[in-house]
Amino acid sequence: MLQRPPAEPGMREDEVDTPALILDLDAFEANLDAMAGFLAPTGTKLRAHAKTHKSPIVALQQMRRGAVGQCVQKVAEAEALAWGGVTDILVSNEVVSPKKLARLAALTRLSKVALCADNHDAVALIEQAAEAAGLRMTVLVEIDVGAGRCGVQPGPEAVALAQRIAGSPHLIFGGLQAYHGSAQHIRTPAGRAEAIASAIEQTRRTVEQLRQQGLDCAIIGGAGTGTFRHEAASGVYNEIQAGSYAFMDADYAANEEAPPFRHALFVLAQVMSRPRADFAVLDAGHKALPTDSGFAKPWQRPGLRYVGASDEHGNLRVEDGVAPVLGDKLRLVPGHCDPTIDRYDWFVGVRGGRVECLWPIAARGAMS
Amino acid sequence: MLQRPPAEPGMREDEVDTPALILDLDAFEANLDAMAGFLAPTGTKLRAHAKTHKSPIVALQQMRRGAVGQCVQKVAEAEALAWGGVTDILVSNEVVSPKKLARLAALTRLSKVALCADNHDAVALIEQAAEAAGLRMTVLVEIDVGAGRCGVQPGPEAVALAQRIAGSPHLIFGGLQAYHGSAQHIRTPAGRAEAIASAIEQTRRTVEQLRQQGLDCAIIGGAGTGTFRHEAASGVYNEIQAGSYAFMDADYAANEEAPPFRHALFVLAQVMSRPRADFAVLDAGHKALPTDSGFAKPWQRPGLRYVGASDEHGNLRVEDGVAPVLGDKLRLVPGHCDPTIDRYDWFVGVRGGRVECLWPIAARGAMS
């Protein structure tokens, strides 16, 4: 069951039902513009990650500002985007289920679609799906450039897998997926720079070895909000896969002295209990504000700290400043934007204190 | 957008699309029967908590086995239950938003509905909503019996609030909400027993003081899966609000040498990458298996450990035993059943290795 929208256009923000996912439209648009501005002089293109925003509406706004397409992690996300008018989609992830591959093959008749592989058996499964659908599918080789998760090793392993793809009658070798996920969250700029320098070098060498075998990489993709300036300046990567930049969250903000993007995403929550002078309870616990990357932070409410979450309750310590009263509504900056957005059915777009728009989060819960 | 069902009745479990929420129907029904059996000799009734299961289908099965009704935390959950045929619902939580109170008042024409209060201003808001709707609403006083979250103090504070409710023309005083949430997760049985002994004593005294003022408690409710046997045996509580017992999870199972309930809830996930001999990657990360109470545990797959979660990936360490191959599907026991169920649109009911039923999770995402 889709949940009812928590607002209607024209309402004041303090009339919005809680918990609600608030998108500050001025900040959001400034973030999209800022990323376009960062990338323009580098010649590197944005292929923004829809795992974060889960919405073809957001995707199309990114593409209007120059993004060449979108990344997703899941076939169901690709479907939601293609059905919503997005015409160039990369599944930046492995897909090994024949049923999912059949869905993805079907989708390539509606949108340009590519996916990743890191295994010869997986390439055989994709070839079967493409053959059964009577079309050709584009496959990138994922290389492990330091994250230690998916991916073949850069160099000869990657070349062998690319040759396997290129030699499959219904497949097209599409390039390299070279994302260093764990580097995004290294706390110091120097630490991130060092991790990405190594990723760039491994990618550069693999691209060169592929070229020696006559294999060109249409896409050399990777990077996230934490590191994209390094990949964009590398001369190696040609596509940047950042997603969080459009929204920001407490975790990314903690990594920079002057974050280049503004907080555009908030959860609006209400004070539902005020049992003690130094303590208030919000109607937003970890079902509303996932805690995998730490607690949310009250926005522009000095003296308030979100110090604990149960399923439906958020515990606020009142340290000083203006104490909240029963019924007060306040914005919180989520600890981690991706799983937070994925909890909601609607973005509530706000500008100048008023609700301007409601956007369904079409790929909410799209895990398959 | 509702996600497509990951299965059809009659399928083998290994044909189910991943990630999927699997309900082992034999274990689930055994758990419902076991709770009914535990409570029968005590005379205490079950008012199972729907914050866990989010489904009127589950609710009605609990009520067929003797549960007097359901608890919820959110008005939107109450709506989903009432619309699905549940006729007795307690919002075991505070509601202070006039719009939410109007929705709850409307719902009392369809189902028996009660809610909690811990504040005089909140009681005034409920009175206004009931008057505006032209009906009477039942309000329980929540007392803080040790959890330190919502609730007035037991004793005189609680009596004053109950008198305020009883003196409001459109309200009915319904009893006490006396749930010790944090005690559910104390690791030792002795620790839980001690915490609940104190909760019982505070509740007993408050009930007695209310009686001296001529105020009877129709409901004296509380308890969860971790402590219910104490409250049920107390002679004070008359309703038990357990929810997780129907499913169990890794967190609750860790607290008992011989848990009285079986694991009935699993997430089925697929091995999507096999980059190293000692490492496999599943298609279920923390969006599929929330980590607020720790990582999921592979079920009946010795030698496999779930050691890390990113948004869409679960990292499996392969320690020994039978190593998983690419495409393998395996069951995982969620760390915490409540937020896990709330991530999915469908329960896939399985018996004897086959899909027997699909149940929509009607209150999925019902946070308002």
Interface residues (C-beta under 8 A of the other chain):
Chain A: M1 L2 Q3 R4 P6 D17 T18 P19 A20 K51 Q73 K74 A76 A80 N93 E94 V95 V96 S97 K99 K100 D118 N119 D121 A122 L125 D144 G148 R149 C150 G151 V152 G181 Q270 V271 M272 S273 R274 P275 F279 V281 D283 A284 H286 K287 A288 P290 T291 D292 A309 S310 D311 E312 H313 N315 L326 G327 D338 P339 D342 R343 Y344 D345 P360 A362 A363 R364 G365 A366 M367 S368
Chain B: M1 L2 Q3 R4 P6 D17 T18 P19 A20 K51 Q73 K74 A76 A80 N93 E94 V95 V96 S97 K99 K100 D118 N119 D121 A122 L125 D144 G148 R149 C150 G151 V152 G181 Q270 V271 M272 S273 R274 P275 F279 V281 D283 A284 H286 K287 A288 P290 T291 D292 A309 S310 D311 E312 H313 N315 L326 G327 D338 P339 D342 R343 Y344 D345 P360 A362 A363 R364 G365 A366 M367 S368
